[in-house]
Amino acid sequence: MDRGSFSPEELTEFVNLMQVYEGAMYEISTKLEILDSEFQVRFSHDPIHHMERRLKSVNSILGKLKRKTLPVTVSSIKDNLFDVAGIRVICEDTGWIDGIDAMFLLNSIAVQADINMILAAEVGFSGKIITTGHQDNFALRAGSYIHDAFVEEYGFDVVAHVQTTFPGTTEVTYNGVDSALTANPDVVAIFTSQDLEAMGAIQALKEHDLYPQVKCIGVDGEVDILNDIKADGSCIATVVSDLDSANVNVVDACEALMAGEDVAKYHEIPYAVVTKENVDEFLEKATAEAEKYAE
């Protein structure tokens, strides 16, 4: 810590502030753990898979103030930095849960139909393909459903299916696709279900000198995949959820429920299909967010 950045009085106040942030972080996480336990007792379901707490380091706080040309004071931290402490809540992806009033969900069936149609058209709706995915959640099962529908409708020849998993998605996909390409170097596309799978597929395609001519798709808008789309690589499309709009809708629904009003049971999270034509817009935002969370 650069103690010269604070006066002795400010240093004491800073230490006290950090203790407040840490206490608030643990208080909120404890309340979430209690809610999770209550759901388990009342509905035999615990919606929270796990939580990750993060308190920004002292050097990171000082560095961010200086980069923003803000005063290095406790007041400046309070007024300008809104990511000093945070909790990441990773939930089970099970869809509807008995007892809830509203569900906010990405329409994964529509998402997969959109991007699979782009890939199918790119390769002329025919040829040998590899599919990837797993059945652990609805978003990934949707990919499997759409893959099956496209095979039945257009007659694609599925020469291999790579069963993926989480965590370790990219590595498992790479290993499976690598093996499949060894036996089937004449595939025209890899029907991946999400960005992490696409990243593994791209690694394997490069190993087999099939990059970028063999195409794939993704979902989630990872920076690496957006860069691949921009570079005319193997990935031709991904999907980015509009979480900013979704968060506004969540707050509106909560306020309505607190006021005793009825709200819709299902709220679709908006999304955008990202291709070479519009990738710059999403790449700039994704890169900025990745840098922010890396601080």
N, C-alpha and C positions, 0 to 999 in steps of 0.2 A: 504493500500500500504506500502511495506517495503522501506521507504525512504532511509535507510542506504545502499541500493543496488546501488544507483547512487550518484555521486558527485553532488553538487549544479548545476554545469554547465550542466552535463549530464541530470539532472532532468528537467531543462528548455527545453533542446533539445528534451527530451522524450515527454513532454507535447505538444510541437510543432509538433512532428512526429505524435502523435495520432490525432491531429487536421487535419493533412493532410490526414491520412487514412480515417477519418470520412467524410471529405469533398469529397474525391474521391468516397467513397461509395454512398453518396447522389447524386453526379453528375451523376454517372452511372445509378442509379435507376431512376433519373429524365428523362434521355435519354430513358430508357426502357419504362417509362410511356408515353412519347411522341410517341414512335413507336407504342405502344399499341393503343393509341388514333387515330393515323393515319390509322392503319389497320381498326379500327371501322368505320372511315369516308369513306375510300376508298373501303372496302370490306364487310362492315357490319358484321365484326367479330373482337372480341378482343381476341387475342391468350393467353394473360397472365391472369391467374385466380387471383393470388395474389403474392406478393413478401415479403420476410422476410430479414431484414438487421441484421447483427451481427457484433459487434466490440468486439474483444477479451478483456477480463478484464485484468487489470494490474497484478493481482496476477497470472492469467493464463499465461500471457506472461513471467513473471519472473520464474514461475515454469517450463515452457517448456525449457527455456534457461538453467536452472540448471540441468534438467533431461538429456539434451543433452550435458551436460558439456561444454557449450558455455559461452563466456564472457558475463557478464551482462552489456552490453553497447548498446547505440543506434545503432552504426554501426553493431553490431552483430544481432540486430533485423532486420535491413534492409536487411542484407545479407543472413540470415538463416531462418527466419520465413515468410512463404508465406500464412498464413491463419489468419493474424491479423484482417483483415476486409473482409467481404464477403457478397454476396447477393444470396439468394436462390430464383430462379424464378420458380414458379409452373404454368405450362401452361395447357390450356384446351386440352384434348386429343380428337381431332376431325379428325385426319388423314390429308388428303390433304386440303390445304387452297388455294383458288384462289389467284394468284399473286406471289406465291413463286417459287423459281427456283429449289429447291431440298428438298426432304423429307427424314429424317432419322427416321426409324421406326422399332421397334421390330415386327417380323412376328408373331403376337399373335395366328393366326390360327395354324401355325406350332408348336409353343410352347405348346398350349393346346393339340394338337394331340399327341405330344411326351409324355407328362406327363400322360395324360389320358390312353394312351396305356399301360404304365407301371403299372398303378393302376388296369386297367381292367385285365391284365395278372396275377397280383398278386392274384386276387380273383377268377381266373378261368373263366372270361368272363361270369359270371352269378351271380344271387342273388339279394337280396333287397338292394337298395342304397338310400342315401339322396344326393341331389344336392344343391349347394349354389351358389349365384351370384346375380348380378344386371345388369342393362342395361345402366348405366350412361356413359360408354365409350367403345370404341372398344375392348380394352384388355379384359374387363369383358364380353362383348357380345360374344367374341370369345369362352370363356368358355362355355357359354350357347349353342352356335351352336354345339360345339363338344360334349357336354353332350347329346344333342338331337340325334346327329348322332350315338353315341355309343349305346344309348338305342334302336334306330331303328335297328342297325346292329346286336347287340348281345342279345337283349331281356332282358336287365336289368329291374328289377321291381322298379320303382321310387316310394317309399312310402311317400316321402315328399320333397318339395322344399323350401329352406329357402331364402327369399328375403333379401339380405344384402344392405348396404348403406355405404357411406363415408361422413364425419368421423363417428367414432363409429363402425367400421366394426367388430372388434373382439367381442365386447359386444353383438351386434345384432346377430352375428353368434352363439355365445354361447347360447343366449336365445332361438333362433329358433331350434338349434340342440338339446338342452336340452329337449324341448317340443316334438320334433320328436322322440327322443330316448325313451321317456317315453311310447309312443304309439307303437314304433317299435324297441324293444331291439335286434331283430335278424338281423339287417342290417349287411352287410359284408364290406361296404365301404362308405365313405363320399366323394363325388366328389366335392371338394372345388376348387375355381378358382384362389386363390392367398394365400400368406402366412398369411395375417391377418385373413382371414377366417379359415385357417387351425389351427391357434392358438386358435380361439374360439371353433372350433370343438374339439380340443384336451382337452380343459378345460371341455367340456361337457362329453366327453368319460371317463375322469377320475372320474367325478361325478357319472357315471353310471357303474363303474367298467368294462368298455369295452376297456380300454387302457392297452396295446398297440395292442390288437388283431384286432380291427377295424381300417382300414387304411385310409389315406387321402393323399393329394398332395398339393403342393403350387407353387407359382411363386414369385420371388423377392430376395430370399436368405437372409431372416432375420436371425439374429444370433440365436434367440430362435428356429427357425425351423431347422437350420443347426445342432444345438445341439441335437434336437430331432431325426434327422436322424442318427447322430453319435451314439446315445444311443439305437438304434433299437426301437424307439418309434413308434407312430402311423403314422407319416409322413414318406413316403418312397422316396419322390423325390421333388425337387424344381428346379427352373431355375434361373440362374444368368446371367444378361446381361454383355457383355464385353464392358463397357463404356469407358475404356481406348482406345481400338482400335477405337470405334465409335468417340471419341473426335479427334483422329488423322485424321480420315476421314473427319470430319466436317471442320477442319482447312485446309486440302488439297482442299476441295471443295470451301471454301471461297477464298483461294488464286487463284484458277483457275477462279472463277467468276470475281474477281477483275482484273484479267489479260485479261478479255474479252473472256475467253474460255467457251465452253459448258460443262456441267456436266450432269451426269445421273439424271433423275427426282427422282428415288427411290433408296435409299441406305439402305440395311438391317442391323440393329444392330446385331452383332454376339451374340450368347448366348451359355451357356453350361448347360446341364442337370446334376444336382447334386444328387447323390445317396450315399449309404453307402460306395461304392468303392472309391469315389473321394472326399468325404466331407471334409477331413482334410485340403486339399489344400485351399478350399474356406472358411472354418471356420476360419482359421488363418488370412486370409486377411480381412474378414468381422469383426472379433473381433478387429483387429488393427484399422480399419476405424471407428468403433463405439467408441472406446476409444479416437481417435483423435478428432472427432466432439463433444465429450462430454466435452472436455477440455475448 
